[in-house]
Amino acid sequence: MSLHTKLIAAALCVSALPFGQVASAADFEDYGRVVRVTPQVEQINRPRQECRTEYVQVQQPPPQRGVGGAIIGGLIGGLAGNQVGGGSGRSAATAAGAIAGAVIGDRTENSNVPNSGGYQEQQVKQCRTVDHWESRTSGYQVTYEYRGRNYTDVMSYDPGERLRLRVAIEPMQR
């Protein structure tokens, strides 16, 4: 078989292979020794709410005072004053009896009602946003040695003591 025939046969064999297989025919796998692994750490802020409950004193409005006792007392006092006096003094006695009866009726009805509402304890929720920083490893800077030379690359995982490598052989360009 002549050299010319061998070259044609080799060219036909190579052209029959898909292009990706031709390009990777010179690739092979080997291992490199890991020299150093440095985690790439980033800080992430995830703010959160912190809440607490406080108790505060709140003044209550004064309770409603009743008016029924003053009205009834005024009527009874007016009738009683009207019975006491005579002539022009009768009108004055009626008025004085009505006033005294109204005061006595009001005090009797509202004797247990406080003058002010007082204070009541009330819950108040207080919240604030605080920073919450977390450290997250985003990758690893790996330095490895292969055939006497050191190489550095960033990887998504820690490879351990050995690193599997894909070695490609290409002709050098002039």
NORQUITA-V569852 format. One line per field, one symbol per residue. phi: phi as a letter, one per 20 degrees, with the letter a starting at -180 (. if undefined). A space follows every 50 residues. Layout:
phi->???
This chain:
phi->.effffffffffffffeffffffefeebdbcdefebcdfedcececgbed cbdddcedfeffffefdffffffffffffffffeebmfffffffffffff fffffffffdfdeffcfmccececedcbecfcececedrceddcdclnce ccbecebefneccfcddddcffef
